[in-house]
Amino acid sequence: VLQEWFGSYWWNTRIFALLFVYGFVLLPLVLRRRVERLAISSAVSFLLAVLFVVISSVLAISALVNGQTKNPRLFPALSNGGSFWQLFTASPVIVTAFTFHFNVHPIGFELKDPLQVIPATKISVILCAAIYFATGLFGYLLFGDATMSDILVNFDQSSGSSIGSLLNDIVRLSYVL
């Protein structure tokens, strides 16, 4: 997004952006002693994920109403060998999403009532699954057969209108945030 807005410079390259995020965003969050201090950042990230789903659904429903959706394919085309391996592109996302399950026990000990960790875990898994499902469903409705393994790549492509480009930038920036 930065390269689209400002052009290609050293300060908006991928490696510099990653170093910036690691140094000024993730490092201060990791250095927190107690998990409860991350409540605001967790709430913001959840709200931005919901914003991502809402914008994706609005784009998909408006494209569906206007007849601009592409024909969806219910089963993958396994005609060439590469398509079979593309079925596994979701694995890194799923593994990353559920990598932090080992943090449940320390978080449970920090709660006033450690038994609250059970419903909190159930609610968080249900919300995460609902967001992933809605993102996949509306992304597939919006992009149809042209859906790529990383749905953000589909949002990188300009939709042709200024409002669509603005919504695409908002979706991509909300995901980054």
DRENZA-553964 format. One record per atom (N, C-alpha, C, O): x, y, z; residue in one letter. Coordinates in steps of 0.2 Angstrom, whole numbers, padded with zeros to 4 digits, always signed. Layout:
<atoms>
XYZA
...
</atoms>
This chain:
<atoms>
+0004-0006+0000V
+0000+0000+0000V
+0004+0006+0000V
+0003+0011-0004V
+0010+0006+0004L
+0014+0012+0004L
+0018+0013-0002L
+0018+0019-0005L
+0020+0008-0006Q
+0023+0009-0012Q
+0018+0011-0017Q
+0020+0015-0022Q
+0011+0009-0017E
+0006+0012-0021E
+0005+0019-0020E
+0004+0023-0025E
+0005+0021-0014W
+0004+0028-0012W
+0010+0033-0014W
+0009+0038-0016W
+0016+0031-0012F
+0021+0035-0012F
+0027+0034-0017F
+0031+0037-0018F
+0026+0028-0020G
+0031+0026-0025G
+0036+0021-0021G
+0036+0020-0015G
+0041+0018-0025S
+0046+0014-0022S
+0052+0017-0019S
+0056+0020-0023S
+0053+0017-0012Y
+0058+0020-0009Y
+0061+0014-0004Y
+0058+0009-0003Y
+0067+0016-0001W
+0070+0011+0004W
+0066+0010+0010W
+0066+0005+0013W
+0062+0015+0012W
+0059+0015+0018W
+0052+0012+0018W
+0049+0010+0023W
+0050+0010+0012N
+0043+0006+0011N
+0044+0000+0008N
+0040-0003+0005N
+0051-0003+0008T
+0052-0010+0006T
+0049-0015+0011T
+0048-0013+0017T
+0048-0021+0009R
+0046-0026+0013R
+0050-0027+0019R
+0048-0028+0025R
+0057-0028+0018I
+0061-0029+0024I
+0061-0024+0029I
+0061-0025+0035I
+0061-0017+0026F
+0061-0012+0031F
+0054-0012+0035F
+0054-0010+0041F
+0049-0013+0032A
+0042-0013+0035A
+0042-0019+0040A
+0039-0018+0046A
+0045-0025+0039L
+0045-0030+0043L
+0049-0028+0049L
+0047-0029+0055L
+0055-0025+0048L
+0059-0023+0054L
+0056-0018+0058L
+0057-0018+0064L
+0053-0013+0055F
+0049-0008+0059F
+0043-0011+0063F
+0043-0010+0069F
+0040-0016+0060V
+0034-0019+0064V
+0037-0023+0070V
+0035-0023+0075V
+0043-0027+0068Y
+0046-0031+0074Y
+0048-0027+0079Y
+0047-0028+0085Y
+0052-0021+0077G
+0055-0017+0082G
+0050-0012+0086G
+0051-0011+0092G
+0045-0010+0083F
+0041-0005+0086F
+0034-0007+0088F
+0030-0003+0091F
+0032-0013+0085V
+0025-0015+0087V
+0026-0021+0091V
+0023-0022+0097V
+0029-0027+0088L
+0029-0033+0092L
+0033-0033+0098L
+0032-0036+0103L
+0039-0030+0097L
+0044-0030+0103L
+0041-0027+0109L
+0041-0030+0115L
+0038-0021+0109P
+0035-0019+0115P
+0029-0023+0118P
+0028-0023+0124P
+0025-0026+0113L
+0020-0031+0116L
+0023-0037+0119L
+0020-0039+0124L
+0028-0040+0116V
+0031-0046+0119V
+0034-0044+0126V
+0034-0048+0130V
+0037-0038+0127L
+0040-0036+0133L
+0035-0035+0139L
+0037-0034+0145L
+0029-0035+0138R
+0024-0035+0143R
+0024-0040+0148R
+0024-0046+0146R
+0024-0039+0154R
+0025-0044+0159R
+0018-0048+0160R
+0018-0054+0161R
+0013-0045+0160R
+0006-0048+0161R
+0002-0047+0155R
+0002-0042+0151R
-0002-0053+0154V
-0006-0053+0148V
-0012-0048+0148V
-0014-0046+0143V
-0014-0047+0154E
-0020-0042+0154E
-0018-0035+0151E
-0023-0032+0149E
-0012-0033+0151R
-0010-0027+0148R
-0011-0027+0140R
-0011-0022+0137R
-0012-0033+0137L
-0013-0033+0130L
-0020-0033+0128L
-0022-0034+0122L
-0025-0032+0133A
-0032-0032+0132A
-0034-0027+0126A
-0038-0028+0122A
-0031-0021+0126I
-0033-0016+0121I
-0030-0018+0115I
-0034-0017+0110I
-0024-0020+0114S
-0022-0022+0107S
-0026-0028+0105S
-0027-0029+0099S
-0028-0033+0109S
-0032-0038+0107S
-0039-0036+0105S
-0041-0038+0100S
-0042-0031+0108A
-0048-0029+0106A
-0048-0025+0099A
-0052-0026+0095A
-0042-0021+0098V
-0041-0018+0092V
-0040-0023+0086V
-0043-0022+0081V
-0036-0028+0088S
-0035-0033+0082S
-0042-0037+0081S
-0043-0038+0075S
-0046-0038+0086F
-0052-0041+0084F
-0057-0037+0080F
-0060-0039+0076F
-0057-0031+0082L
-0062-0026+0079L
-0059-0025+0072L
-0063-0024+0067L
-0053-0025+0070L
-0050-0024+0064L
-0052-0030+0059L
-0053-0030+0053L
-0051-0036+0063A
-0053-0042+0059A
-0061-0042+0057A
-0062-0044+0052A
-0065-0040+0062V
-0072-0039+0060V
-0073-0034+0055V
-0077-0035+0050V
-0069-0029+0055L
-0070-0024+0050L
-0068-0027+0043L
-0071-0025+0038L
-0063-0031+0043F
-0061-0034+0037F
-0066-0039+0034F
-0068-0039+0028F
-0070-0042+0038V
-0075-0047+0036V
-0081-0042+0034V
-0084-0044+0029V
-0083-0037+0037V
-0088-0033+0035V
-0087-0030+0028V
-0091-0030+0024V
-0081-0027+0027I
-0080-0024+0021I
-0080-0029+0015I
-0082-0028+0010I
-0077-0035+0017S
-0077-0041+0012S
-0084-0043+0010S
-0085-0044+0004S
-0088-0043+0015S
-0095-0045+0014S
-0099-0040+0010S
-0103-0042+0006S
-0098-0034+0012V
-0101-0028+0008V
-0099-0028+0001V
-0103-0028-0004V
-0092-0029+0000L
-0090-0030-0007L
-0093-0036-0011L
-0095-0035-0017L
-0093-0041-0007A
-0096-0047-0011A
-0103-0047-0012A
-0105-0049-0017A
-0107-0044-0007I
-0114-0044-0008I
-0116-0039-0014I
-0120-0040-0018I
-0112-0033-0014S
-0114-0028-0019S
-0112-0031-0026S
-0115-0030-0031S
-0106-0035-0026A
-0104-0038-0033A
-0109-0043-0035A
-0111-0044-0041A
-0112-0047-0030L
-0117-0052-0031L
-0124-0049-0034L
-0127-0051-0038L
-0126-0043-0030V
-0132-0040-0033V
-0131-0037-0040V
-0136-0037-0044V
-0125-0034-0041N
-0124-0031-0048N
-0122-0036-0053N
-0121-0034-0059N
-0122-0042-0051G
-0120-0047-0056G
-0113-0047-0058G
-0111-0049-0064G
-0108-0045-0054Q
-0101-0044-0056Q
-0097-0050-0053Q
-0091-0050-0053Q
-0100-0055-0050T
-0096-0060-0047T
-0094-0065-0052T
-0097-0065-0057T
-0088-0068-0051K
-0086-0073-0055K
-0089-0080-0054K
-0091-0081-0048K
-0089-0084-0059N
-0092-0091-0058N
-0087-0095-0053N
-0081-0096-0054N
-0091-0097-0047P
-0087-0101-0042P
-0086-0108-0044P
-0090-0111-0048P
-0081-0111-0042R
-0079-0118-0044R
-0080-0122-0037R
-0076-0120-0032R
-0084-0127-0037L
-0085-0131-0031L
-0079-0135-0029L
-0078-0137-0023L
-0076-0138-0034F
-0070-0143-0033F
-0064-0140-0036F
-0064-0137-0041F
-0058-0141-0033P
-0052-0139-0036P
-0051-0143-0043P
-0052-0149-0044P
-0047-0139-0047A
-0045-0142-0054A
-0039-0146-0053A
-0034-0143-0052A
-0039-0152-0053L
-0033-0156-0051L
-0030-0159-0058L
-0027-0164-0058L
-0030-0155-0063S
-0028-0157-0070S
-0020-0158-0070S
-0018-0162-0073S
-0017-0153-0067N
-0010-0153-0067N
-0007-0154-0059N
-0011-0153-0055N
-0001-0156-0059G
+0001-0158-0052G
+0002-0153-0047G
+0001-0153-0041G
+0003-0146-0050G
+0003-0141-0045G
-0003-0139-0042G
-0003-0136-0036G
-0009-0140-0045S
-0015-0139-0041S
-0016-0143-0035S
-0019-0140-0030S
-0014-0149-0035F
-0014-0153-0029F
-0011-0150-0023F
-0013-0150-0018F
-0005-0147-0024W
-0001-0145-0019W
-0004-0138-0017W
-0002-0136-0011W
-0007-0135-0021Q
-0010-0128-0019Q
-0016-0129-0014Q
-0018-0125-0010Q
-0018-0135-0013L
-0023-0137-0008L
-0021-0136-0001L
-0024-0135+0004L
-0014-0136+0000F
-0011-0136+0006F
-0008-0129+0008F
-0005-0128+0013F
-0010-0124+0004T
-0008-0117+0006T
-0012-0114+0012T
-0009-0109+0015T
-0017-0117+0014A
-0020-0115+0020A
-0017-0117+0027A
-0018-0115+0032A
-0013-0122+0026S
-0009-0125+0032S
-0005-0120+0036S
-0006-0120+0042S
-0001-0116+0033P
+0003-0111+0037P
-0002-0106+0040P
+0000-0104+0046P
-0007-0104+0037V
-0012-0100+0041V
-0015-0103+0047V
-0015-0100+0052V
-0017-0109+0046I
-0020-0113+0052I
-0015-0114+0057I
-0017-0113+0063I
-0009-0116+0055V
-0004-0117+0060V
-0002-0111+0064V
-0001-0111+0070V
-0002-0106+0060T
+0000-0099+0064T
-0006-0097+0068T
-0004-0095+0074T
-0012-0098+0066A
-0018-0096+0070A
-0018-0100+0077A
-0020-0097+0082A
-0016-0106+0077F
-0017-0110+0083F
-0010-0112+0086F
-0010-0117+0090F
-0005-0108+0084T
+0002-0110+0087T
+0002-0108+0094T
+0006-0111+0098T
-0002-0103+0096F
-0001-0100+0103F
-0005-0104+0108F
-0007-0101+0113F
-0007-0110+0106H
-0012-0113+0111H
-0008-0115+0118H
-0011-0116+0123H
-0002-0115+0118F
+0002-0116+0124F
+0002-0111+0129F
+0003-0111+0135F
-0001-0105+0126N
-0001-0099+0131N
-0008-0099+0135N
-0009-0095+0139N
-0012-0104+0134V
-0018-0104+0137V
-0017-0106+0145V
-0021-0102+0149V
-0013-0110+0147H
-0011-0111+0154H
-0009-0105+0158H
-0011-0104+0163H
-0004-0102+0155P
-0001-0096+0159P
-0007-0090+0159P
-0007-0087+0164P
-0011-0090+0154I
-0016-0085+0154I
-0021-0087+0159I
-0024-0082+0163I
-0023-0093+0160G
-0028-0095+0165G
-0025-0094+0172G
-0030-0092+0176G
-0019-0094+0173F
-0016-0093+0180F
-0017-0085+0181F
-0017-0084+0187F
-0017-0081+0176E
-0017-0074+0177E
-0024-0071+0179E
-0025-0066+0181E
-0029-0076+0177L
-0036-0074+0178L
-0038-0074+0185L
-0035-0078+0189L
-0043-0070+0187K
-0045-0070+0194K
-0048-0077+0196K
-0046-0079+0201K
-0052-0079+0192D
-0054-0086+0192D
-0051-0090+0187D
-0054-0090+0181D
-0047-0095+0188P
-0044-0099+0183P
-0049-0103+0179P
-0047-0105+0173P
-0054-0105+0182L
-0059-0108+0178L
-0062-0105+0172L
-0066-0107+0168L
-0061-0098+0172Q
-0064-0094+0167Q
-0060-0095+0160Q
-0063-0093+0155Q
-0055-0099+0160V
-0051-0100+0154V
-0054-0104+0150V
-0054-0104+0143V
-0059-0109+0152I
-0062-0114+0148I
-0067-0110+0143I
-0067-0111+0137I
-0072-0106+0146P
-0077-0102+0142P
-0073-0097+0137P
-0075-0096+0132P
-0068-0094+0140A
-0064-0089+0136A
-0061-0093+0130A
-0061-0090+0124A
-0058-0098+0131T
-0055-0102+0125T
-0060-0104+0120T
-0059-0104+0114T
-0066-0107+0123K
-0071-0109+0118K
-0074-0103+0114K
-0075-0103+0108K
-0075-0097+0117I
-0077-0091+0114I
-0072-0089+0109I
-0074-0087+0103I
-0066-0089+0110S
-0061-0086+0106S
-0060-0091+0100S
-0059-0088+0094S
-0060-0097+0101V
-0060-0102+0095V
-0066-0101+0090V
-0065-0102+0084V
-0072-0100+0093I
-0078-0100+0089I
-0078-0093+0085I
-0079-0093+0079I
-0075-0088+0089L
-0075-0081+0085L
-0070-0082+0079L
-0071-0079+0074L
-0064-0085+0081C
-0059-0086+0076C
-0061-0090+0070C
-0060-0088+0064C
-0065-0095+0071A
-0067-0099+0066A
-0073-0096+0062A
-0073-0096+0056A
-0077-0092+0065A
-0082-0088+0062A
-0079-0083+0057A
-0081-0082+0052A
-0074-0079+0059I
-0070-0074+0055I
-0067-0078+0049I
-0067-0075+0044I
-0064-0083+0050Y
-0060-0087+0045Y
-0066-0089+0040Y
-0065-0088+0034Y
-0071-0092+0042F
-0076-0094+0038F
-0079-0089+0034F
-0080-0089+0028F
-0081-0083+0037A
-0084-0078+0034A
-0079-0075+0028A
-0081-0073+0023A
-0073-0074+0030T
-0068-0071+0026T
-0067-0076+0019T
-0067-0073+0014T
-0067-0082+0021G
-0067-0087+0015G
-0073-0087+0011G
-0072-0087+0005G
-0079-0087+0014L
-0085-0087+0010L
-0086-0081+0006L
-0087-0081+0000L
-0085-0075+0009F
-0086-0069+0005F
-0081-0067+0000F
-0082-0064-0005F
-0075-0069+0002G
-0069-0069-0003G
-0070-0073-0009G
-0069-0071-0015G
-0073-0079-0008Y
-0074-0084-0013Y
-0080-0081-0018Y
-0080-0082-0024Y
-0085-0078-0014L
-0091-0075-0018L
-0089-0069-0022L
-0091-0068-0028L
-0084-0066-0019L
-0082-0060-0023L
-0077-0061-0029L
-0078-0058-0034L
-0072-0066-0028F
-0067-0067-0033F
-0068-0073-0037F
-0065-0074-0042F
-0073-0078-0034G
-0075-0084-0038G
-0069-0088-0039G
-0065-0090-0035G
-0068-0090-0046D
-0063-0095-0048D
-0056-0091-0048D
-0051-0095-0048D
-0056-0085-0048A
-0050-0081-0048A
-0047-0080-0040A
-0042-0077-0040A
-0050-0084-0035T
-0048-0083-0029T
-0041-0086-0028T
-0040-0092-0030T
-0036-0082-0025M
-0029-0085-0025M
-0028-0088-0018M
-0033-0087-0013M
-0023-0091-0017S
-0022-0094-0010S
-0021-0089-0004S
-0023-0091+0001S
-0019-0083-0006D
-0019-0078-0001D
-0024-0073-0003D
-0023-0069-0008D
-0029-0072+0000I
-0035-0068-0002I
-0033-0061-0002I
-0036-0057-0006I
-0028-0059+0002L
-0026-0052+0001L
-0023-0050-0006L
-0023-0044-0008L
-0020-0055-0009V
-0017-0054-0016V
-0023-0052-0020V
-0022-0047-0025V
-0029-0055-0019N
-0035-0053-0023N
-0037-0045-0022N
-0039-0042-0026N
-0036-0043-0016F
-0038-0036-0014F
-0032-0031-0017F
-0034-0025-0017F
-0026-0034-0018D
-0021-0030-0021D
-0023-0027-0028D
-0021-0022-0030D
-0027-0031-0031Q
-0029-0029-0038Q
-0034-0024-0038Q
-0039-0024-0034Q
-0033-0018-0042S
-0038-0013-0042S
-0044-0015-0044S
-0045-0018-0049S
-0050-0012-0041S
-0056-0014-0044S
-0059-0009-0049S
-0064-0010-0052S
-0055-0004-0050G
-0057+0001-0056G
-0061+0007-0053G
-0060+0012-0057G
-0064+0007-0048S
-0067+0013-0045S
-0064+0016-0039S
-0060+0012-0036S
-0065+0022-0038S
-0061+0025-0032S
-0063+0023-0026S
-0059+0022-0021S
-0070+0021-0025I
-0073+0019-0019I
-0070+0012-0018I
-0068+0010-0012I
-0070+0008-0023G
-0067+0001-0023G
-0060+0001-0021G
-0058-0004-0017G
-0056+0005-0024S
-0049+0006-0022S
-0048+0008-0015S
-0044+0005-0011S
-0052+0012-0012L
-0052+0015-0005L
-0054+0009-0001L
-0050+0008+0004L
-0059+0005-0002L
-0061+0000+0002L
-0056-0006+0002L
-0054-0009+0007L
-0053-0007-0004N
-0047-0012-0004N
-0041-0010+0000N
-0038-0014+0003N
-0040-0003+0000D
-0034-0001+0004D
-0036-0001+0011D
-0032-0003+0016D
-0042+0000+0013I
-0044-0001+0020I
-0044-0008+0022I
-0042-0009+0028I
-0046-0013+0018V
-0046-0020+0020V
-0038-0022+0021V
-0037-0025+0026V
-0034-0020+0016R
-0027-0022+0017R
-0024-0019+0023R
-0020-0022+0027R
-0025-0012+0024L
-0022-0009+0030L
-0025-0012+0037L
-0022-0012+0042L
-0032-0013+0037S
-0034-0016+0043S
-0031-0023+0044S
-0030-0025+0050S
-0030-0027+0039Y
-0027-0033+0040Y
-0020-0032+0043Y
-0017-0036+0047Y
-0016-0027+0040V
-0009-0026+0043V
-0009-0024+0050V
-0005-0026+0054V
-0014-0019+0052L
-0014-0017+0058L
-0016-0022+0063L
-0017-0021+0069L
</atoms>
